[in-house]
Every structure is written in structure tokens, then in C-alpha cells.
Amino acid sequence: MQLVISPPWEPRLHRRGRRTQRIPRQWQLTLMWILLVFSVVAWRQGALFTGGVDSVVILKALLQSSILCWVVLLNLWSSERQLVGVRSIMLVAPTLALSIVGALAEGNLMASAIIAIRMTMLATTILLIMRIFPAEQVVSSLCIGMATVGMVSAISGLALGGAAGRLSGGIPPLSPNEIALLSGFPALVLFHQALRAQVRWWHIVALGVLSGILLLSESRTALFAAAVAAVMMLLMLRKLPVQTIVAGLITLPIASYLIFATSIIQHMMAREDSASVMTLNSRTISWSVVLNLPIDSWQRWIGAGMSQKTIAVQGQYWDEQVFDSSWISLLAQTGIIGTALIGIWVIATIHSAITSKKLRSLLLPLIAFLLIRSVMENGLLDAGALFLSFLVIALMLEPVSKSEAFDWDNSSLLKQPNSAPRFS
């Protein structure tokens, strides 16, 4: 007789006259991702971390530490292991280390070190999650986590602030661009599965709600990126199911009416004055300052640390400005060397997506969605949802990980019961 000892947090289902059966572990992964996404989104709108410690910083640190401990314990008790490569970690880790050196030279070591430590904890958490859970379940749970936080914020924002202007979050108080990311990413995953008729009716309802939230956010960059990703998914579709054709015939007139017969698109494009649009909402002012740093300065080569999120500007009625671009932020925070390392990481990930037949149809459009957003918004290398989602995709596309990849093009995760790792 074999004795199997389970951890104390292992839930069990007791039935009379039967052996004790384990409840599937998918709920733990989903809850983990909801908490993880909640821990990285903004709890205060417009606030930038400068190294100070208050209740919000402490609560976020405790939440992230608790999730990391949870994952470590699950790894200790797990009897199964997934293959995960280390290419992403080997490129992100030295970039973070380089930013700390730059922060030390700049004199803002404490704030930059805290951000680097948070990112290290997040990367470690994701790496451990993907060691014990199949990648397809991680993507599914990540989408649920992003959608849950985004929908709660959007719905509470509508309840508290009404429908006037751009949709901003209530609880948590997310910006329209954050809401667009949290709703756009899972909406694209659902759209990919819907094209292949691999969804149920409640997935279609969720897709409609998330698409509506994305539209109400009026995030031009996110909407353009989502449109590009959707077109890529359509072009990579190998066969067209009858259900998809019928759904397309129903949806096309509605979409055409919204685009051509209403002022939604015009209102969105004219959200600010034309001068603001031509200057990318004044983003180029801060970009030019970073791009014109002296080539012989240490800031140009190693940056000034991860806490460098604004820069002084001249000739304007404001003194400093946020970068509003992940790549300009990388230049300011990690210099040319750090930006080159992240560029190698991104290029390697894109190459792996192109050469992966099983993952290409889903992950390549998702990469396009995230990278287009990264040009106009911060977060590709930061303790945020953009970094989390891109790191998950990058780890899925590691050469070692692709050997056992889930076939997203021909299989449906949404219609199948989720398997889970065993803990013994």
C-alpha cells in the first residue's frame, strides 16, 4: 500500500464510499494571476514611485512576497515539471543589474533598487509558475486575471464617474491606457479561439464586454495595435469554420455602422487638438531630450536607473515630462547597453514565434499588440502588466519550451477540461 502525503493547503473532495479525490488546481493558478495582476497595476492614479515607503508600497510588497512564497511552496510539493528555458532571464537580469549601477552613479539607488527587486521577484514568480503548470493554462489564467482586474476597474469607474469622457477605473483607479491593455490582451486570445469556433457562448459574451471596454477607453494606440493583431490572426487562419462565417456576417454590418455611420472614430481621433496629435501628445519633447544625451556620458551608455521615469524639459510651461515610451524609458534607465539587451530579447522572441507552427497564430499577433503599445507607452521593462504578459510569451517561446508546446491552431483549451499538476 502506497501512502501519499499532500501539503496542508491541498484541497480534497470527500465522498462517501469513495477514495478521496483532489480538486483540480486550476483555481489556484487563476487566483494567483488575479492577485499578481492586481499587485502590479496602479493603486493611485498619476503617482510615480520615487523611493518613499507608505502603506500602498508596503501592501504591494507584502502581496507580491506572499504570491512568491505560495509559488515556491507549490514547486516544492509538485511532482511534475514543465520545460522552461532561461534565455529571457539571462537577458533581463543583466539589464536590471546595469540599471542599478546607473542608479548608483545618478544618486537614486534606493528607488531604482526597489523597482529592480520587484521585477526580479515578478520574473522569479512567473518562471516558477511555468515550471509546474502547462503554458496554455498559464495563458488562460493570465487572461482571466487581466480581464477580472480590468473589468472590475472599468465597471466601478462607470458607476463612480459616469460615462462622460474616456473610461477611467474606479477600484483600482486605473488609467484608460491600463484598462485598454487589461481588456485588449484577453480579448485577442478569445478572438483567436472564436475564429476557430473553439469557444462557448459565455466566451463570446466576454469577448463583447472586453471589446466594449477597449473601445470606451479611447486608447488610440491600443485600438490600432488590437486591429493589427486581429488582422494578423485572420491572415494566419488556415480554415474558416461555418460558425465563424455566420458570426462574421452578423458582426460586419454592426462594425461598419459603428465605424462609418457614427462619430466614434472621429471623436477618438479628435480627442485633443490637432497640434497635440501631430506631436504625439507632446511625447516627442521628452524623447528628443533623451535621444540628444551626450554620447560620452555614462547616462547614455548605462542609464540612470529604473526609477528614471521623467526628465527635465525646457521651452515649455512645464518643467519635467514623463517619457511615455518603453524604448525611450529603456534608453534613459539602462542606456544603450541595456536597450540593446532588451532589443535582442524582443528580436529572439519574435523569431521564435515566427518559426513555431503551433504557437505562431496566437503569440505573434499578441507580440505585435504588446510591442506596438510599447512604442507609445511605458511598461515593457517595468513592474507592470505589460512586462508580465510579454515575459510569459517569451518563456513560452524559449527553444526548450517549444518542444512540448500546446497546438493553439488546432486544439481548444477553452472547450477541454483543464489538467493540473499533481502534488504528492
N, C-alpha and C positions, 0 to 999 in steps of 0.2 A: 504493500500500500504506500502510495507516494503522498507525502504531506506538502502542501503548497501554502506558503505563508505570504499573505498580502499585506501591504502597508496599511496603517490605521486609517488613512483617508480614502482607501479603496472602497467605493460604494458597492453593495451587494444587493441582489434581489432574492428574497426568501420566498419560496413557495412550498406549501405543504406537500410532502410525499416526493419532492424532487431535490436534486442536488442544488446547492447554492450556485447561482449564475451571476457573472459580473455584468453590471450595467455598462453599455458602450461608453468609451472615454471621449467621444466627440464633444460632448457638452463641456468637458473641462477645457479642451482646446479652444472652443468658441468663447467661453467666459474669459479665458486667458487673453485672447485677442481683443475682446471688448475693453478689458481693463488696460491692456497695453496701449491701444489707440487712445483711450481716454487720458492716459498718463502723459501723452506727448502733445496733445492739442493744447491750444491756448486756453488758459483759465481766466485770463484777464486780457481784454482786447487792447491792442496797441502798446502793450508793455514789453520792453526788451530787457533781457537778463543782463545785469551789469556786475554781478558778483555778490549782491546783497542776499541775506538769508531772512526769509519771512515765513509765514505759515504756509503759503502756497508752495514755495520751494521745498519746504520740509515734507509736506504731504505728498508732493510728486516724487520726491526721493524715496520716501517710505513705500509708496505704491510700486515703483519700479523695482526696488530691492525685494519686496515681497514676491513679485512675479518671478524674479530671477531665482530666488530661493525655491519657489514652487517648482520651477522647471528643473533645477538641479536635483531636487528630490525625485522627481519623475524619472530623470535619467538614471539615478542610482537604482531604482526599482524596475526599470524597463528591461524586458528580456529580448527585445528586438532593437535593431539598429538600422537606420537608413544611411545610404552612402551620400556623403556631403563633401564637396571639395573645399579647399581653403584659398583658392585664388583671390576671391573677393576680400577675405580678411587680410591677406598678405599685401594688398594694395591700399586698403582703408587704414590699417593700423599704422604704417609709417607716415601716412598723411596726417593723422591725428597727432602723432609724436612730433612731427615737424611743426605743427601749429603751436604746440606747447613751447618749443624753442623760440618761435617768433613772438609768442606772448611774453616770454621771459625778457626778451630784448626790448619789447614795447613797454613793459611795466604793468601789464594787466594779466599777470599769471593766474591769479585766483579764479577769475571769471572764466577764462578760457580753459583752464584745467578742469573745472567743474563740468563744463559742457562736453569736453573730451571724455571725461569719465562716464558721463551719462550715455554718450554714444557707444562707448566700449561696453557698457552694461547692456544696452539695447542689442548691439550686434551679437554679444555672447548669448543673450536670451533667445534670439532668433535662430542662431546656429544650433543651440541645444534643442529647441523645438523641432527643427528639421532633422535632427538625429533620431528622434523617436516617433515622429508622425510622418506619414507619407506626404509628399509635396502637394499633391492635389487636395488633400484635406486641409493643409496649411493655407492654400489659396482660398478655398471655400470659407474657412473660418475667418481669415483676414477680411474677406469681403463682407461677411456678416458683422464683424467688429466695426469696420469703417461705416457700413450702412446704418448700423444701430446708433452710433455716436452722431453721425451726420443727420439722420432723420430726427432724433430727439432734439438736437440743437435747432434744426430748421423749424420743426413744428412748434417748439417752445418760443422760438423767435417770432413766428407768425402770431402766436397767441399773445405775446407780450408787446410786440411792436407794430402789429398790423401788417398790411400788405403794401404799404407805400414804400417806394424806392426799392433798392436792392435787398435781397433776403439776407439778413444777418441772424446769427444764432442767439438763442436765449440762454439755455443751460446745456452745455457750456457756451460762453459768449463767443462763438467762432465768427471769423470774418467771412464775407461772401466767397472769397477765393478758397478758404479752407473747406467750406461746405461743398464747393464745386469739386474739390479733389475727393472728399469722402463719399460723395454720391456718384461721381463720374467713373471711378475705378470699378466698383461692383456693378454699375450699370453696364459697362462694357463687357464684363465677364458674362452677365446674364444675356446680353445681346449676342455674344458669340455662341452660347448654347442655344438660344432661341432660333438662330439661323439654321441650326441643325435639328430643330424640332426635338430638343432634348431637355425640355422644361415642362413644368406643370403650370396650371392656371395661376397659382399663387406667385410663381416666379414672374409671370407676365405682369401681374398687378404690381409687384415690387419694382420691376423694370419701369413701369409707367410712373410710379411715385418718384423713383430716383431721377428719372429723366426730367420730370417736372421741377424737382428741387434744383437740378443743374440749370435749367432754363431760368428759374426765378433768381438764381444767384447773379445772373447777368455778367458772369465772368467770361469775357470775350476770348481770352487765351484758352481757358478750359473748354469752352464750346468749340473753338476751332480745332483744338487737339482731339477732342472726342469725335468730331466729324471726320478728321483724318484717320483716326483709329478705326472707326466704323467702316469707312470706305475700304481700308486695308483688309478688314475681315471679310467684306463682301467679295473682294477680288481674289481672296485665297480660299473661297468656298468651292469645294470640289463638286458637290452635287446639291441640287436645290430640292428639298422635300416639298411635297404638295402643301403641307400645313404652312410652311414658310411663304409660299407663293400667295396663298389665300390671305395670310396676315399682312403681307406686303400690299396687296390690292386694297385692303381695308385701311391701312395706315397711310399710304401715299396721298390720298386726297386730303386727309386731315392735316398732314405735314405741309402739303402745298398751300392749303388755306392759311395756316398759321404764318407761313413764310411770305406769301405774296399778297394775301388779302387783309392782313393786319399790319400794325406798325411795330410789332415786337422787335424785328431785326433792326429797323430804323431807329427805334428808341434805344436799343442796346448800343448801336454804333455811335449814336449822338449823346451818349451818357454824359460826356463832358464836352467842352467846346472843341472845335476842330484843331486849334493850336495844340491842345493837350494831347489829342490823338496823334498828330504828326510828330510830336516829341516823345511818343510812347509814355504819355502821362509823366513827363519830366524825368523818366528813368535815365535818359542819356546824360543828364547833367552829372549825376554821381558816377556813371560809367566812365565818362571822359577823365574824371579825376584819377580813378584807379588805373586806367589804361595809360595815363601820362606820368605815372610814378617814375622817378629816375632809374635807369637800367642798372646803375652801380649801387643802388640802395639795397639793404637787406630786406626791406619790406617787399621789394619787387620779386625777390627770389624765394623767401621763406614765409612771407606774410607777417601778420600782426596778431594771430591767434583767433580762435573760433568765436570769441565774443565781439570781434570787429564786425558789426552789422550796419554801422553808419560811418559817414565820412564828412569832413568839413567841406563846404562849397562856398564859392564866392560869386558875387554879382547877382545874388538872389535875395528875396526878402526873408529867407530862412537861412540859418547858419549851418545845419547839417542835414543829411538826407540818407534814407535807407537805400541799399543797393537795388533791391527788387529784381535780382537775377542770381541764380545759383552759381553761375560761372563767374560773374564779376565778384560775387562774395568769395568764391574759392581763390581768386587772384589776390583779394585783399587779406584773406585769412591764412592761406597756405602758400601764397606766392606762385611763381611759375613752376617750381618743382612739384608742389602738391597738386596743382591743377593738372599737370602732365600725368601724374599717377592716377588721378580720378578719370582723366581722359582715356588712359589705357584701360582702366576698369570698364568704362562705358563701351568702348570700341570692342573689347573682348566679349562683353555680354551681348552686344548686337550681332557679332559674328557667330556666336554660339546659337543665338535664336534663329538666324538665317539658315544654319546648317542642320537644325534639328527638325526632322519631319513631324515628329509627334507634338512638339511644343510651339512650332513656328506660327501656326494660325492664331493662337491666343496670345503668346507672350510678345511677339514682335509688334503687334498693334498696341499692346499695353505699354511697351517700352517707348513707342512713339508718343503716346499720350503723356507719359511722365516727362520725357525729355523736352517736348515742346513747351510744357509748363515750366520746366526748369530754366528756360531762357528768360522768361519774364517774371519768375517768382523764385523766392528763396526756398531752401529745404532739401536739395539733393544730398548735401553733406551737413546734416543738422539733426538734432534730436526731435524729429517730426515724422508725420505720416508719410511724406514723400520718400524719405530715406528708408523707412521700414518697408514700404511696398517695393521699392527698387531693389533693396537688398534681398528680399525674398525671391524676386525674379532672378537676380544674379546667381543666387545659390542654387536655384533650380537648374540653371544653365551651366553649372560647373561641368567640365568634361566627365568627372566621375559620376555626378548626379544624373546626367542624361542617359546613362546606360540602363536605368530602370525607370525611365520617365513614363508618366501616365499619358496615354494617347488621347489628347484633348480633341483631336479632329474626328475620331470615330467612336469614342466612348463617352458615356454620360455619367458624370459624378452625381448630378442632381436627381437622377431617377433611380440610383442604386443605393442600397443600404451601406452606410459608411463602416468600413472595417476599422479596427483600432488596435494599437499595440497592446500586448499583454504584459502585465506586471506580476511578477512572481517572486 
